Amino acid sequence: MIETDETMYDYLARLNMEGKRAVWIQNRVKIDYVYRKIRKYIRHARTACEVGVGEGYLLRLLHQNGLKVLGIDISKHLVNELNNKFDREGLDIELIHADISKVKLEKGMFDLFFLY
């Protein structure tokens, strides 16, 4: 038996990143819909947080609109891979590996908060 510290969350994230699951591509339609609905709020926002960042699609959209963004995800593998990718692309997007039920965020810290 091969021992690994890969969690189920890391395993699923890895499969998505390798293109072996189409979940994230399918989510883009939903994200685009939500994004169109909240565009009027983005104009007045400076900060945003997304929980469960997937491929980072929404984080990129928000960042492109000049927002300071934070992503929180339970998959350590995903956070590490996206951190490397965002660094290579020169994107200032902060990511935290954590279980959202254990994260302490200050009230009013974000203008927009995405959890779906």
Biopython code that builds the backbone (N, CA, C, O; Angstrom):
import numpy as np
from Bio.PDB.StructureBuilder import StructureBuilder

atoms = [
    (1, "MET", "N", (0.844, -1.178, 0.000)),
    (1, "MET", "CA", (0.000, 0.000, 0.000)),
    (1, "MET", "C", (0.892, 1.247, 0.000)),
    (1, "MET", "O", (1.853, 1.333, 0.764)),
    (2, "ILE", "N", (0.565, 2.193, -0.854)),
    (2, "ILE", "CA", (1.306, 3.446, -0.937)),
    (2, "ILE", "C", (0.754, 4.403, 0.099)),
    (2, "ILE", "O", (-0.450, 4.656, 0.152)),
    (3, "GLU", "N", (1.644, 4.931, 0.919)),
    (3, "GLU", "CA", (1.214, 5.908, 1.913)),
    (3, "GLU", "C", (1.336, 7.302, 1.323)),
    (3, "GLU", "O", (2.321, 7.636, 0.666)),
    (4, "THR", "N", (0.325, 8.098, 1.570)),
    (4, "THR", "CA", (0.322, 9.469, 1.070)),
    (4, "THR", "C", (-0.438, 10.348, 2.049)),
    (4, "THR", "O", (-1.310, 9.878, 2.779)),
    (5, "ASP", "N", (-0.098, 11.615, 2.054)),
    (5, "ASP", "CA", (-0.835, 12.538, 2.905)),
    (5, "ASP", "C", (-1.854, 13.328, 2.082)),
    (5, "ASP", "O", (-2.400, 14.328, 2.546)),
    (6, "GLU", "N", (-2.103, 12.859, 0.842)),
    (6, "GLU", "CA", (-3.069, 13.531, -0.020)),
    (6, "GLU", "C", (-4.479, 13.319, 0.529)),
    (6, "GLU", "O", (-4.921, 12.190, 0.737)),
    (7, "THR", "N", (-5.164, 14.427, 0.754)),
    (7, "THR", "CA", (-6.540, 14.344, 1.236)),
    (7, "THR", "C", (-7.479, 14.155, 0.040)),
    (7, "THR", "O", (-7.063, 14.272, -1.113)),
    (8, "MET", "N", (-8.726, 13.867, 0.327)),
    (8, "MET", "CA", (-9.723, 13.751, -0.728)),
    (8, "MET", "C", (-9.821, 15.074, -1.498)),
    (8, "MET", "O", (-9.971, 15.074, -2.720)),
    (9, "TYR", "N", (-9.736, 16.196, -0.780)),
    (9, "TYR", "CA", (-9.813, 17.513, -1.406)),
    (9, "TYR", "C", (-8.636, 17.732, -2.361)),
    (9, "TYR", "O", (-8.799, 18.267, -3.457)),
    (10, "ASP", "N", (-7.452, 17.307, -1.921)),
    (10, "ASP", "CA", (-6.266, 17.423, -2.777)),
    (10, "ASP", "C", (-6.390, 16.521, -4.004)),
    (10, "ASP", "O", (-6.035, 16.912, -5.116)),
    (11, "TYR", "N", (-6.895, 15.319, -3.784)),
    (11, "TYR", "CA", (-7.069, 14.362, -4.881)),
    (11, "TYR", "C", (-8.015, 14.927, -5.940)),
    (11, "TYR", "O", (-7.694, 14.899, -7.128)),
    (12, "LEU", "N", (-9.167, 15.436, -5.528)),
    (12, "LEU", "CA", (-10.137, 15.994, -6.475)),
    (12, "LEU", "C", (-9.584, 17.233, -7.176)),
    (12, "LEU", "O", (-9.796, 17.419, -8.374)),
    (13, "ALA", "N", (-8.875, 18.078, -6.425)),
    (13, "ALA", "CA", (-8.266, 19.267, -7.029)),
    (13, "ALA", "C", (-7.229, 18.866, -8.068)),
    (13, "ALA", "O", (-7.155, 19.456, -9.145)),
    (14, "ARG", "N", (-6.430, 17.856, -7.735)),
    (14, "ARG", "CA", (-5.401, 17.386, -8.675)),
    (14, "ARG", "C", (-6.046, 16.858, -9.953)),
    (14, "ARG", "O", (-5.583, 17.160, -11.053)),
    (15, "LEU", "N", (-7.113, 16.070, -9.813)),
    (15, "LEU", "CA", (-7.811, 15.551, -10.997)),
    (15, "LEU", "C", (-8.351, 16.694, -11.853)),
    (15, "LEU", "O", (-8.255, 16.651, -13.080)),
    (16, "ASN", "N", (-8.913, 17.707, -11.213)),
    (16, "ASN", "CA", (-9.422, 18.863, -11.959)),
    (16, "ASN", "C", (-8.291, 19.591, -12.671)),
    (16, "ASN", "O", (-8.428, 19.967, -13.835)),
    (17, "MET", "N", (-7.175, 19.792, -11.976)),
    (17, "MET", "CA", (-6.056, 20.514, -12.565)),
    (17, "MET", "C", (-5.439, 19.737, -13.732)),
    (17, "MET", "O", (-4.911, 20.335, -14.669)),
    (18, "GLU", "N", (-5.506, 18.424, -13.673)),
    (18, "GLU", "CA", (-4.976, 17.585, -14.741)),
    (18, "GLU", "C", (-5.965, 17.433, -15.895)),
    (18, "GLU", "O", (-5.646, 16.806, -16.906)),
    (19, "GLY", "N", (-7.158, 18.001, -15.752)),
    (19, "GLY", "CA", (-8.163, 17.923, -16.802)),
    (19, "GLY", "C", (-8.922, 16.611, -16.850)),
    (19, "GLY", "O", (-9.563, 16.300, -17.854)),
    (20, "LYS", "N", (-8.854, 15.839, -15.774)),
    (20, "LYS", "CA", (-9.527, 14.544, -15.750)),
    (20, "LYS", "C", (-10.972, 14.645, -15.267)),
    (20, "LYS", "O", (-11.705, 13.656, -15.267)),
    (21, "ARG", "N", (-11.368, 15.829, -14.862)),
    (21, "ARG", "CA", (-12.758, 16.112, -14.485)),
    (21, "ARG", "C", (-13.118, 17.449, -15.123)),
    (21, "ARG", "O", (-12.267, 18.335, -15.211)),
    (22, "ALA", "N", (-14.331, 17.607, -15.558)),
    (22, "ALA", "CA", (-14.736, 18.850, -16.234)),
    (22, "ALA", "C", (-15.501, 19.782, -15.300)),
    (22, "ALA", "O", (-16.165, 20.711, -15.762)),
    (23, "VAL", "N", (-15.419, 19.548, -14.006)),
    (23, "VAL", "CA", (-16.201, 20.314, -13.044)),
    (23, "VAL", "C", (-15.916, 21.808, -13.134)),
    (23, "VAL", "O", (-16.849, 22.609, -13.190)),
    (24, "TRP", "N", (-14.655, 22.192, -13.148)),
    (24, "TRP", "CA", (-14.330, 23.615, -13.134)),
    (24, "TRP", "C", (-14.758, 24.321, -14.408)),
    (24, "TRP", "O", (-15.235, 25.455, -14.352)),
    (25, "ILE", "N", (-14.601, 23.684, -15.538)),
    (25, "ILE", "CA", (-15.024, 24.283, -16.806)),
    (25, "ILE", "C", (-16.528, 24.515, -16.779)),
    (25, "ILE", "O", (-16.998, 25.560, -17.230)),
    (26, "GLN", "N", (-17.287, 23.563, -16.260)),
    (26, "GLN", "CA", (-18.736, 23.706, -16.147)),
    (26, "GLN", "C", (-19.107, 24.834, -15.190)),
    (26, "GLN", "O", (-20.121, 25.504, -15.385)),
    (27, "ASN", "N", (-18.301, 25.044, -14.168)),
    (27, "ASN", "CA", (-18.586, 26.097, -13.193)),
    (27, "ASN", "C", (-18.429, 27.495, -13.776)),
    (27, "ASN", "O", (-19.004, 28.449, -13.252)),
    (28, "ARG", "N", (-17.664, 27.630, -14.845)),
    (28, "ARG", "CA", (-17.451, 28.956, -15.432)),
    (28, "ARG", "C", (-18.766, 29.599, -15.855)),
    (28, "ARG", "O", (-18.920, 30.814, -15.741)),
    (29, "VAL", "N", (-19.709, 28.807, -16.338)),
    (29, "VAL", "CA", (-21.015, 29.336, -16.737)),
    (29, "VAL", "C", (-21.707, 29.952, -15.531)),
    (29, "VAL", "O", (-22.250, 31.054, -15.621)),
    (30, "LYS", "N", (-21.691, 29.250, -14.407)),
    (30, "LYS", "CA", (-22.316, 29.774, -13.182)),
    (30, "LYS", "C", (-21.578, 31.016, -12.682)),
    (30, "LYS", "O", (-22.205, 31.997, -12.281)),
    (31, "ILE", "N", (-20.265, 30.968, -12.709)),
    (31, "ILE", "CA", (-19.472, 32.108, -12.240)),
    (31, "ILE", "C", (-19.722, 33.324, -13.118)),
    (31, "ILE", "O", (-19.873, 34.434, -12.608)),
    (32, "ASP", "N", (-19.768, 33.132, -14.426)),
    (32, "ASP", "CA", (-20.049, 34.250, -15.337)),
    (32, "ASP", "C", (-21.421, 34.852, -15.056)),
    (32, "ASP", "O", (-21.587, 36.071, -15.095)),
    (33, "TYR", "N", (-22.400, 34.003, -14.773)),
    (33, "TYR", "CA", (-23.751, 34.474, -14.459)),
    (33, "TYR", "C", (-23.731, 35.328, -13.185)),
    (33, "TYR", "O", (-24.257, 36.441, -13.169)),
    (34, "VAL", "N", (-23.132, 34.806, -12.140)),
    (34, "VAL", "CA", (-23.047, 35.544, -10.873)),
    (34, "VAL", "C", (-22.269, 36.840, -11.076)),
    (34, "VAL", "O", (-22.665, 37.887, -10.565)),
    (35, "TYR", "N", (-21.194, 36.778, -11.800)),
    (35, "TYR", "CA", (-20.358, 37.947, -12.052)),
    (35, "TYR", "C", (-21.158, 39.049, -12.744)),
    (35, "TYR", "O", (-21.062, 40.218, -12.369)),
    (36, "ARG", "N", (-21.944, 38.679, -13.752)),
    (36, "ARG", "CA", (-22.778, 39.679, -14.442)),
    (36, "ARG", "C", (-23.780, 40.310, -13.475)),
    (36, "ARG", "O", (-24.055, 41.506, -13.565)),
    (37, "LYS", "N", (-24.317, 39.529, -12.567)),
    (37, "LYS", "CA", (-25.307, 40.031, -11.610)),
    (37, "LYS", "C", (-24.699, 40.981, -10.575)),
    (37, "LYS", "O", (-25.390, 41.875, -10.087)),
    (38, "ILE", "N", (-23.439, 40.808, -10.238)),
    (38, "ILE", "CA", (-22.823, 41.620, -9.172)),
    (38, "ILE", "C", (-21.920, 42.728, -9.696)),
    (38, "ILE", "O", (-21.298, 43.435, -8.904)),
    (39, "ARG", "N", (-21.836, 42.894, -11.001)),
    (39, "ARG", "CA", (-20.931, 43.910, -11.571)),
    (39, "ARG", "C", (-21.162, 45.303, -10.988)),
    (39, "ARG", "O", (-20.206, 46.048, -10.770)),
    (40, "LYS", "N", (-22.417, 45.659, -10.735)),
    (40, "LYS", "CA", (-22.698, 46.992, -10.197)),
    (40, "LYS", "C", (-22.094, 47.179, -8.807)),
    (40, "LYS", "O", (-21.771, 48.301, -8.417)),
    (41, "TYR", "N", (-21.939, 46.093, -8.063)),
    (41, "TYR", "CA", (-21.348, 46.181, -6.725)),
    (41, "TYR", "C", (-19.825, 46.256, -6.787)),
    (41, "TYR", "O", (-19.185, 46.815, -5.896)),
    (42, "ILE", "N", (-19.258, 45.694, -7.835)),
    (42, "ILE", "CA", (-17.801, 45.685, -7.980)),
    (42, "ILE", "C", (-17.261, 47.109, -8.098)),
    (42, "ILE", "O", (-16.176, 47.411, -7.601)),
    (43, "ARG", "N", (-18.011, 47.968, -8.746)),
    (43, "ARG", "CA", (-17.554, 49.353, -8.937)),
    (43, "ARG", "C", (-17.262, 50.061, -7.621)),
    (43, "ARG", "O", (-16.401, 50.939, -7.564)),
    (44, "HIS", "N", (-17.970, 49.686, -6.574)),
    (44, "HIS", "CA", (-17.822, 50.344, -5.277)),
    (44, "HIS", "C", (-16.964, 49.543, -4.304)),
    (44, "HIS", "O", (-16.724, 49.980, -3.179)),
    (45, "ALA", "N", (-16.505, 48.378, -4.734)),
    (45, "ALA", "CA", (-15.750, 47.485, -3.855)),
    (45, "ALA", "C", (-14.247, 47.672, -4.027)),
    (45, "ALA", "O", (-13.760, 48.059, -5.090)),
    (46, "ARG", "N", (-13.536, 47.384, -2.947)),
    (46, "ARG", "CA", (-12.073, 47.385, -2.992)),
    (46, "ARG", "C", (-11.503, 46.013, -2.671)),
    (46, "ARG", "O", (-10.402, 45.675, -3.107)),
    (47, "THR", "N", (-12.256, 45.216, -1.903)),
    (47, "THR", "CA", (-11.759, 43.913, -1.467)),
    (47, "THR", "C", (-12.808, 42.826, -1.694)),
    (47, "THR", "O", (-14.011, 43.084, -1.655)),
    (48, "ALA", "N", (-12.324, 41.608, -1.931)),
    (48, "ALA", "CA", (-13.226, 40.472, -2.120)),
    (48, "ALA", "C", (-12.553, 39.199, -1.618)),
    (48, "ALA", "O", (-11.329, 39.068, -1.641)),
    (49, "CYS", "N", (-13.383, 38.270, -1.166)),
    (49, "CYS", "CA", (-12.909, 36.966, -0.704)),
    (49, "CYS", "C", (-13.754, 35.892, -1.369)),
    (49, "CYS", "O", (-14.975, 36.019, -1.468)),
    (50, "GLU", "N", (-13.094, 34.834, -1.823)),
    (50, "GLU", "CA", (-13.801, 33.682, -2.371)),
    (50, "GLU", "C", (-13.390, 32.446, -1.577)),
    (50, "GLU", "O", (-12.204, 32.205, -1.354)),
    (51, "VAL", "N", (-14.379, 31.673, -1.156)),
    (51, "VAL", "CA", (-14.130, 30.420, -0.452)),
    (51, "VAL", "C", (-14.420, 29.280, -1.420)),
    (51, "VAL", "O", (-15.506, 29.200, -1.995)),
    (52, "GLY", "N", (-13.445, 28.405, -1.591)),
    (52, "GLY", "CA", (-13.558, 27.336, -2.560)),
    (52, "GLY", "C", (-13.218, 27.878, -3.932)),
    (52, "GLY", "O", (-14.110, 28.136, -4.740)),
    (53, "VAL", "N", (-11.932, 28.054, -4.204)),
    (53, "VAL", "CA", (-11.486, 28.860, -5.340)),
    (53, "VAL", "C", (-11.430, 28.119, -6.676)),
    (53, "VAL", "O", (-11.277, 28.757, -7.718)),
    (54, "GLY", "N", (-11.548, 26.806, -6.673)),
    (54, "GLY", "CA", (-11.504, 26.076, -7.937)),
    (54, "GLY", "C", (-10.240, 26.394, -8.713)),
    (54, "GLY", "O", (-9.139, 26.323, -8.168)),
    (55, "GLU", "N", (-10.390, 26.741, -9.973)),
    (55, "GLU", "CA", (-9.237, 27.051, -10.820)),
    (55, "GLU", "C", (-8.795, 28.505, -10.682)),
    (55, "GLU", "O", (-7.835, 28.917, -11.334)),
    (56, "GLY", "N", (-9.473, 29.287, -9.848)),
    (56, "GLY", "CA", (-9.108, 30.687, -9.660)),
    (56, "GLY", "C", (-9.765, 31.630, -10.647)),
    (56, "GLY", "O", (-9.378, 32.794, -10.749)),
    (57, "TYR", "N", (-10.757, 31.138, -11.376)),
    (57, "TYR", "CA", (-11.415, 31.923, -12.422)),
    (57, "TYR", "C", (-12.050, 33.209, -11.870)),
    (57, "TYR", "O", (-11.818, 34.292, -12.408)),
    (58, "LEU", "N", (-12.841, 33.094, -10.811)),
    (58, "LEU", "CA", (-13.474, 34.286, -10.235)),
    (58, "LEU", "C", (-12.438, 35.214, -9.610)),
    (58, "LEU", "O", (-12.560, 36.434, -9.721)),
    (59, "LEU", "N", (-11.436, 34.664, -8.965)),
    (59, "LEU", "CA", (-10.380, 35.495, -8.380)),
    (59, "LEU", "C", (-9.728, 36.362, -9.457)),
    (59, "LEU", "O", (-9.472, 37.546, -9.242)),
    (60, "ARG", "N", (-9.465, 35.762, -10.607)),
    (60, "ARG", "CA", (-8.865, 36.510, -11.725)),
    (60, "ARG", "C", (-9.789, 37.634, -12.196)),
    (60, "ARG", "O", (-9.340, 38.761, -12.406)),
    (61, "LEU", "N", (-11.088, 37.324, -12.363)),
    (61, "LEU", "CA", (-12.045, 38.343, -12.807)),
    (61, "LEU", "C", (-12.075, 39.523, -11.842)),
    (61, "LEU", "O", (-12.067, 40.680, -12.262)),
    (62, "LEU", "N", (-12.110, 39.221, -10.560)),
    (62, "LEU", "CA", (-12.157, 40.279, -9.549)),
    (62, "LEU", "C", (-10.856, 41.081, -9.538)),
    (62, "LEU", "O", (-10.874, 42.307, -9.438)),
    (63, "HIS", "N", (-9.744, 40.383, -9.641)),
    (63, "HIS", "CA", (-8.435, 41.041, -9.669)),
    (63, "HIS", "C", (-8.312, 41.965, -10.879)),
    (63, "HIS", "O", (-7.764, 43.061, -10.773)),
    (64, "GLN", "N", (-8.820, 41.524, -12.022)),
    (64, "GLN", "CA", (-8.787, 42.331, -13.242)),
    (64, "GLN", "C", (-9.582, 43.627, -13.092)),
    (64, "GLN", "O", (-9.345, 44.599, -13.809)),
    (65, "ASN", "N", (-10.530, 43.627, -12.147)),
    (65, "ASN", "CA", (-11.327, 44.820, -11.888)),
    (65, "ASN", "C", (-10.713, 45.689, -10.798)),
    (65, "ASN", "O", (-11.351, 46.619, -10.306)),
    (66, "GLY", "N", (-9.473, 45.385, -10.423)),
    (66, "GLY", "CA", (-8.746, 46.213, -9.480)),
    (66, "GLY", "C", (-8.998, 45.910, -8.019)),
    (66, "GLY", "O", (-8.572, 46.674, -7.153)),
    (67, "LEU", "N", (-9.674, 44.820, -7.721)),
    (67, "LEU", "CA", (-9.932, 44.478, -6.328)),
    (67, "LEU", "C", (-8.751, 43.728, -5.723)),
    (67, "LEU", "O", (-8.047, 42.983, -6.405)),
    (68, "LYS", "N", (-8.554, 43.943, -4.432)),
    (68, "LYS", "CA", (-7.607, 43.142, -3.661)),
    (68, "LYS", "C", (-8.379, 41.892, -3.263)),
    (68, "LYS", "O", (-9.404, 41.977, -2.586)),
    (69, "VAL", "N", (-7.881, 40.723, -3.688)),
    (69, "VAL", "CA", (-8.649, 39.497, -3.481)),
    (69, "VAL", "C", (-7.901, 38.480, -2.629)),
    (69, "VAL", "O", (-6.672, 38.402, -2.636)),
    (70, "LEU", "N", (-8.689, 37.713, -1.903)),
    (70, "LEU", "CA", (-8.190, 36.620, -1.069)),
    (70, "LEU", "C", (-8.999, 35.391, -1.407)),
    (70, "LEU", "O", (-10.227, 35.451, -1.480)),
    (71, "GLY", "N", (-8.318, 34.271, -1.613)),
    (71, "GLY", "CA", (-8.981, 32.998, -1.839)),
    (71, "GLY", "C", (-8.671, 32.050, -0.703)),
    (71, "GLY", "O", (-7.534, 31.975, -0.236)),
    (72, "ILE", "N", (-9.676, 31.331, -0.263)),
    (72, "ILE", "CA", (-9.510, 30.344, 0.810)),
    (72, "ILE", "C", (-9.982, 28.997, 0.275)),
    (72, "ILE", "O", (-11.082, 28.882, -0.266)),
    (73, "ASP", "N", (-9.136, 27.977, 0.433)),
    (73, "ASP", "CA", (-9.515, 26.650, -0.040)),
    (73, "ASP", "C", (-8.985, 25.583, 0.903)),
    (73, "ASP", "O", (-7.928, 25.741, 1.515)),
    (74, "ILE", "N", (-9.731, 24.502, 1.008)),
    (74, "ILE", "CA", (-9.356, 23.410, 1.915)),
    (74, "ILE", "C", (-8.282, 22.501, 1.312)),
    (74, "ILE", "O", (-7.674, 21.709, 2.032)),
    (75, "SER", "N", (-8.043, 22.603, 0.007)),
    (75, "SER", "CA", (-7.043, 21.773, -0.648)),
    (75, "SER", "C", (-5.672, 22.454, -0.629)),
    (75, "SER", "O", (-5.472, 23.492, -1.261)),
    (76, "LYS", "N", (-4.749, 21.863, 0.095)),
    (76, "LYS", "CA", (-3.377, 22.380, 0.148)),
    (76, "LYS", "C", (-2.725, 22.304, -1.228)),
    (76, "LYS", "O", (-2.016, 23.222, -1.639)),
    (77, "HIS", "N", (-2.968, 21.210, -1.932)),
    (77, "HIS", "CA", (-2.406, 21.030, -3.275)),
    (77, "HIS", "C", (-2.869, 22.157, -4.197)),
    (77, "HIS", "O", (-2.061, 22.743, -4.918)),
    (78, "LEU", "N", (-4.140, 22.453, -4.174)),
    (78, "LEU", "CA", (-4.697, 23.496, -5.032)),
    (78, "LEU", "C", (-4.108, 24.861, -4.700)),
    (78, "LEU", "O", (-3.720, 25.608, -5.599)),
    (79, "VAL", "N", (-4.042, 25.184, -3.428)),
    (79, "VAL", "CA", (-3.483, 26.478, -3.007)),
    (79, "VAL", "C", (-2.034, 26.602, -3.459)),
    (79, "VAL", "O", (-1.638, 27.645, -3.979)),
    (80, "ASN", "N", (-1.243, 25.559, -3.268)),
    (80, "ASN", "CA", (0.167, 25.598, -3.696)),
    (80, "ASN", "C", (0.287, 25.771, -5.210)),
    (80, "ASN", "O", (1.079, 26.588, -5.679)),
    (81, "GLU", "N", (-0.495, 25.005, -5.975)),
    (81, "GLU", "CA", (-0.434, 25.092, -7.436)),
    (81, "GLU", "C", (-0.873, 26.465, -7.933)),
    (81, "GLU", "O", (-0.225, 27.049, -8.802)),
    (82, "LEU", "N", (-1.975, 26.982, -7.383)),
    (82, "LEU", "CA", (-2.445, 28.306, -7.814)),
    (82, "LEU", "C", (-1.488, 29.411, -7.388)),
    (82, "LEU", "O", (-1.281, 30.366, -8.137)),
    (83, "ASN", "N", (-0.900, 29.299, -6.197)),
    (83, "ASN", "CA", (0.100, 30.290, -5.771)),
    (83, "ASN", "C", (1.240, 30.352, -6.782)),
    (83, "ASN", "O", (1.666, 31.437, -7.177)),
    (84, "ASN", "N", (1.728, 29.197, -7.196)),
    (84, "ASN", "CA", (2.807, 29.146, -8.194)),
    (84, "ASN", "C", (2.356, 29.747, -9.522)),
    (84, "ASN", "O", (3.091, 30.514, -10.144)),
    (85, "LYS", "N", (1.163, 29.401, -9.945)),
    (85, "LYS", "CA", (0.637, 29.903, -11.215)),
    (85, "LYS", "C", (0.457, 31.421, -11.171)),
    (85, "LYS", "O", (0.857, 32.121, -12.101)),
    (86, "PHE", "N", (-0.142, 31.932, -10.095)),
    (86, "PHE", "CA", (-0.360, 33.372, -9.971)),
    (86, "PHE", "C", (0.972, 34.120, -9.894)),
    (86, "PHE", "O", (1.106, 35.208, -10.454)),
    (87, "ASP", "N", (1.950, 33.544, -9.205)),
    (87, "ASP", "CA", (3.288, 34.155, -9.137)),
    (87, "ASP", "C", (3.911, 34.244, -10.532)),
    (87, "ASP", "O", (4.449, 35.286, -10.908)),
    (88, "ARG", "N", (3.837, 33.158, -11.291)),
    (88, "ARG", "CA", (4.384, 33.151, -12.655)),
    (88, "ARG", "C", (3.700, 34.194, -13.538)),
    (88, "ARG", "O", (4.330, 34.789, -14.412)),
    (89, "GLU", "N", (2.407, 34.406, -13.300)),
    (89, "GLU", "CA", (1.631, 35.360, -14.106)),
    (89, "GLU", "C", (1.730, 36.789, -13.562)),
    (89, "GLU", "O", (1.205, 37.725, -14.165)),
    (90, "GLY", "N", (2.404, 36.949, -12.423)),
    (90, "GLY", "CA", (2.550, 38.277, -11.829)),
    (90, "GLY", "C", (1.271, 38.816, -11.216)),
    (90, "GLY", "O", (1.092, 40.031, -11.135)),
    (91, "LEU", "N", (0.383, 37.939, -10.785)),
    (91, "LEU", "CA", (-0.883, 38.360, -10.187)),
    (91, "LEU", "C", (-0.757, 38.433, -8.665)),
    (91, "LEU", "O", (-0.269, 37.498, -8.030)),
    (92, "ASP", "N", (-1.189, 39.524, -8.101)),
    (92, "ASP", "CA", (-1.154, 39.717, -6.652)),
    (92, "ASP", "C", (-2.465, 39.229, -6.047)),
    (92, "ASP", "O", (-3.322, 40.021, -5.656)),
    (93, "ILE", "N", (-2.601, 37.909, -5.981)),
    (93, "ILE", "CA", (-3.789, 37.271, -5.423)),
    (93, "ILE", "C", (-3.329, 36.422, -4.254)),
    (93, "ILE", "O", (-2.503, 35.523, -4.411)),
    (94, "GLU", "N", (-3.869, 36.713, -3.086)),
    (94, "GLU", "CA", (-3.480, 35.972, -1.881)),
    (94, "GLU", "C", (-4.358, 34.743, -1.717)),
    (94, "GLU", "O", (-5.574, 34.803, -1.902)),
    (95, "LEU", "N", (-3.728, 33.626, -1.368)),
    (95, "LEU", "CA", (-4.444, 32.378, -1.146)),
    (95, "LEU", "C", (-4.105, 31.819, 0.227)),
    (95, "LEU", "O", (-2.965, 31.903, 0.685)),
    (96, "ILE", "N", (-5.105, 31.252, 0.870)),
    (96, "ILE", "CA", (-4.914, 30.625, 2.181)),
    (96, "ILE", "C", (-5.447, 29.197, 2.117)),
    (96, "ILE", "O", (-6.559, 28.953, 1.649)),
    (97, "HIS", "N", (-4.634, 28.263, 2.594)),
    (97, "HIS", "CA", (-5.092, 26.880, 2.737)),
    (97, "HIS", "C", (-5.725, 26.753, 4.110)),
    (97, "HIS", "O", (-5.036, 26.848, 5.126)),
    (98, "ALA", "N", (-7.036, 26.539, 4.148)),
    (98, "ALA", "CA", (-7.714, 26.426, 5.438)),
    (98, "ALA", "C", (-9.123, 25.879, 5.259)),
    (98, "ALA", "O", (-9.716, 25.944, 4.182)),
    (99, "ASP", "N", (-9.623, 25.347, 6.344)),
    (99, "ASP", "CA", (-11.031, 24.972, 6.467)),
    (99, "ASP", "C", (-11.753, 26.250, 6.893)),
    (99, "ASP", "O", (-11.429, 26.815, 7.938)),
    (100, "ILE", "N", (-12.710, 26.708, 6.117)),
    (100, "ILE", "CA", (-13.371, 27.991, 6.386)),
    (100, "ILE", "C", (-14.004, 28.031, 7.778)),
    (100, "ILE", "O", (-14.139, 29.106, 8.363)),
    (101, "SER", "N", (-14.389, 26.887, 8.306)),
    (101, "SER", "CA", (-15.001, 26.878, 9.644)),
    (101, "SER", "C", (-13.987, 27.205, 10.745)),
    (101, "SER", "O", (-14.358, 27.439, 11.895)),
    (102, "LYS", "N", (-12.702, 27.217, 10.374)),
    (102, "LYS", "CA", (-11.659, 27.498, 11.366)),
    (102, "LYS", "C", (-10.915, 28.803, 11.093)),
    (102, "LYS", "O", (-9.948, 29.124, 11.783)),
    (103, "VAL", "N", (-11.363, 29.551, 10.093)),
    (103, "VAL", "CA", (-10.711, 30.816, 9.736)),
    (103, "VAL", "C", (-11.383, 31.956, 10.481)),
    (103, "VAL", "O", (-12.610, 32.054, 10.517)),
    (104, "LYS", "N", (-10.574, 32.806, 11.069)),
    (104, "LYS", "CA", (-11.102, 33.988, 11.754)),
    (104, "LYS", "C", (-10.894, 35.195, 10.843)),
    (104, "LYS", "O", (-9.765, 35.584, 10.546)),
    (105, "LEU", "N", (-12.002, 35.771, 10.414)),
    (105, "LEU", "CA", (-11.957, 36.962, 9.572)),
    (105, "LEU", "C", (-12.597, 38.112, 10.337)),
    (105, "LEU", "O", (-13.589, 37.937, 11.046)),
    (106, "GLU", "N", (-12.013, 39.277, 10.179)),
    (106, "GLU", "CA", (-12.544, 40.453, 10.856)),
    (106, "GLU", "C", (-13.813, 40.933, 10.166)),
    (106, "GLU", "O", (-13.921, 40.893, 8.941)),
    (107, "LYS", "N", (-14.762, 41.383, 10.960)),
    (107, "LYS", "CA", (-16.000, 41.941, 10.432)),
    (107, "LYS", "C", (-15.665, 43.147, 9.553)),
    (107, "LYS", "O", (-14.866, 44.000, 9.941)),
    (108, "GLY", "N", (-16.268, 43.215, 8.385)),
    (108, "GLY", "CA", (-16.052, 44.336, 7.477)),
    (108, "GLY", "C", (-14.750, 44.277, 6.708)),
    (108, "GLY", "O", (-14.382, 45.243, 6.040)),
    (109, "MET", "N", (-14.045, 43.154, 6.790)),
    (109, "MET", "CA", (-12.748, 43.014, 6.124)),
    (109, "MET", "C", (-12.890, 42.991, 4.595)),
    (109, "MET", "O", (-11.981, 43.406, 3.877)),
    (110, "PHE", "N", (-14.035, 42.504, 4.105)),
    (110, "PHE", "CA", (-14.250, 42.378, 2.671)),
    (110, "PHE", "C", (-15.528, 43.100, 2.250)),
    (110, "PHE", "O", (-16.537, 43.077, 2.955)),
    (111, "ASP", "N", (-15.460, 43.732, 1.095)),
    (111, "ASP", "CA", (-16.637, 44.372, 0.523)),
    (111, "ASP", "C", (-17.537, 43.329, -0.159)),
    (111, "ASP", "O", (-18.762, 43.447, -0.145)),
    (112, "LEU", "N", (-16.915, 42.322, -0.746)),
    (112, "LEU", "CA", (-17.635, 41.246, -1.414)),
    (112, "LEU", "C", (-17.121, 39.912, -0.887)),
    (112, "LEU", "O", (-15.928, 39.750, -0.628)),
    (113, "PHE", "N", (-18.035, 38.963, -0.732)),
    (113, "PHE", "CA", (-17.668, 37.653, -0.201)),
    (113, "PHE", "C", (-18.413, 36.593, -1.016)),
    (113, "PHE", "O", (-19.636, 36.652, -1.143)),
    (114, "PHE", "N", (-17.681, 35.634, -1.561)),
    (114, "PHE", "CA", (-18.268, 34.597, -2.400)),
    (114, "PHE", "C", (-18.078, 33.231, -1.755)),
    (114, "PHE", "O", (-16.957, 32.813, -1.464)),
    (115, "LEU", "N", (-19.180, 32.555, -1.542)),
    (115, "LEU", "CA", (-19.173, 31.223, -0.931)),
    (115, "LEU", "C", (-20.298, 30.446, -1.592)),
    (115, "LEU", "O", (-21.475, 30.735, -1.373)),
    (116, "TYR", "N", (-19.937, 29.465, -2.396)),
    (116, "TYR", "CA", (-20.974, 28.701, -3.090)),
    (116, "TYR", "C", (-20.574, 27.266, -3.210)),
    (116, "TYR", "O", (-21.321, 26.461, -3.767)),
]
sb = StructureBuilder()
sb.init_structure("model")
sb.init_model(0)
sb.init_chain("A")
sb.init_seg("    ")
for serial, (resi, resn, name, xyz) in enumerate(atoms, 1):
    if name == "N":
        sb.init_residue(resn, " ", resi, " ")
    sb.init_atom(name, np.array(xyz, "f"), 0.0, 1.0, " ", f" {name:<3s}", serial, name[0])
structure = sb.get_structure()
